Amino acid sequence: MHDDRSGKTDIRRELRTARGRLSKEDAENAAAVLARRALELPELTEADTVAAYVSVGSEPGTRALLDALRARGVRVLLPVLMADNDLDWGAYEGAEQLVRANRPGRISLLEPAGARLGPDAVLSAGAVLLPGLAVDSRGMRLGRGGGSYDRVLARLARAGAHPALVVLLYDNEVVARVPEEPHDHPVHAVVTPGGVTRFNT
């Protein structure tokens, strides 16, 4: 599909509106099911290090999954947003070690309080959980629009690293097609409360 940034903007708006309609109870129930399904993925169970993120607002919840992975002895890396929109990384040491990062004009994120490990820390991950708003039938992901994870994926590609790329979504966010740009990368799997879909990437 041709470059269609305006199409992405419209779809993002629609999907964010739908997420905003979810009740707190529905979101919490979905997060619990997502954690159970994700923990059954070989891509996650076989990884010594998983790069993940802390869900915010009405995003499909990751908190239970982060704690379960850590309890298994998995090293969990969380992103730290830098001034240029690239991502540094820090180790997840539990919910009590998260700090809220408020940056003018940007989404408020929870980030690890500990040492920064550098942008290349993600290269050690056997699996990367990517935030997103939708994934289509080809495994193409519609991101949140900030471009941070495009940089992460480009860094992985340049280094010849091939971690499993996994997205957590709600059931209605697996769609027929999303607008695609040349730099977009397909993911390997999407996990929703309804099940797991894998793609031949």
ABEGO torsion letter per residue (X at the ends): XBBBAAAAAAAAAAAAAAAAABBAAAAAAAAAAAAAAAAABAAAAABABBBBBBBBEABBBAAAAAAAAAAAGBBBBBBBBBAAGBBBBBBBAEAAABBBBBBBGBBBBBBBABBBAEAAAAAABABBBBBBABBBAAGBBBBAGAGAAAAAAAAAAAAGBBBBBBBBBBAAABBABBBBBAABBBBABBBBAAEBBBBBX
